[in-house]
Amino acid sequence: GGGALMLHFDGRTVRAFDGRETAPKAAREGMFLNADGTPVAFMEAVVGGRSVGVPGVLRLLEMVHRRFGRLPWADLFLPAIRLAEEGFPVSPRLHALLARERYLPGDAVARAYFYRHDGSPWPVGAVLKNPALAAVLRQVADHGADAFYTGPLAREIVARVQAHGGLLAEKDLEDYWALAR
């Protein structure tokens, strides 16, 4: 998900592409204010679905790939799919970050992935695999960015965001397009 900006230089011309995330259509002025008009605390605003925008990075990458890509789209996903399937060892840095993280353990899916049953983070060297991510990447590799922005995956994304208080709607994802600037 997320957003991105990209510059492309072909030896003669620099082109700019905008795949930044956008606010959901239901976003309104004041959605990050308390009832008395004061701003909500930073972490309250950031953690949860309220801060989730319409992600643009996949539309951006697909647009740029169609214009300038040389390798087959699906081949670009193979290293990430392999890493998600085979896993990677927890680094000392990741372990330390997870040990002091306050909000991630509050999400059942994240907790199940990053933490042991006793609530402690996986130890350094433990191998984290993510078959669900591999499945998503395979869908995007096989069907393009539409696999992310429409259909079952889009519905699942919207449901998760809304379950955490967000305003993202399926139509927001469906209507998103990256821009050449």
C-alpha positions, 0 to 999 in steps of 0.5 A: 500500500502506501504512496510514492513519488517517482522520477524517471530520467531517460538520458534526455527528459525527467518525468515525474509520477505521482502515486501518493495516497489520497484521503478517502472521499468520506474524509471531512474537516475536523476528523482529527479534532476532539469534540472541543475542537482541540487536536486529538493526540498524535498517536491517537490520530496515527494508530488505527484506520482513521489515518489510512488513505487510499494507497497509490504505490501499486498504481504508480508502479504499474503505470511506470512499468507500462511506459518504461518497463523491460522485464515482465511485470510478474517477474518483478514480484518473484523475489518478494514472493520467495522472501514471503514464502521462505521467510527472513530471520528476525534481526536484532533491530527488528527484535528491539523495535518489536520489544518496545512497540506499544500499539502493534500487539493490540492488533490480533493479526499483527500480534500473531505474526510478530509475537510469541504466545506469551506476548514477547517478540520472536527472538533474533534469528527466528524465521518469519514467513508471510504466506498471506503476503505471498498470496497477495503478491501473486495476485498482483503479479498475475492480474496487475494492480486491479487485483489490489484495487478491485474485487475480494482483496479490495473488500478485505482491505476496506473491511480491515480499515473500517474495523479500525475506525477508518473511512476507506471505501471500495469506491475509493480504491476502485477510483484511484489512478496515479498521475504523470506530472 
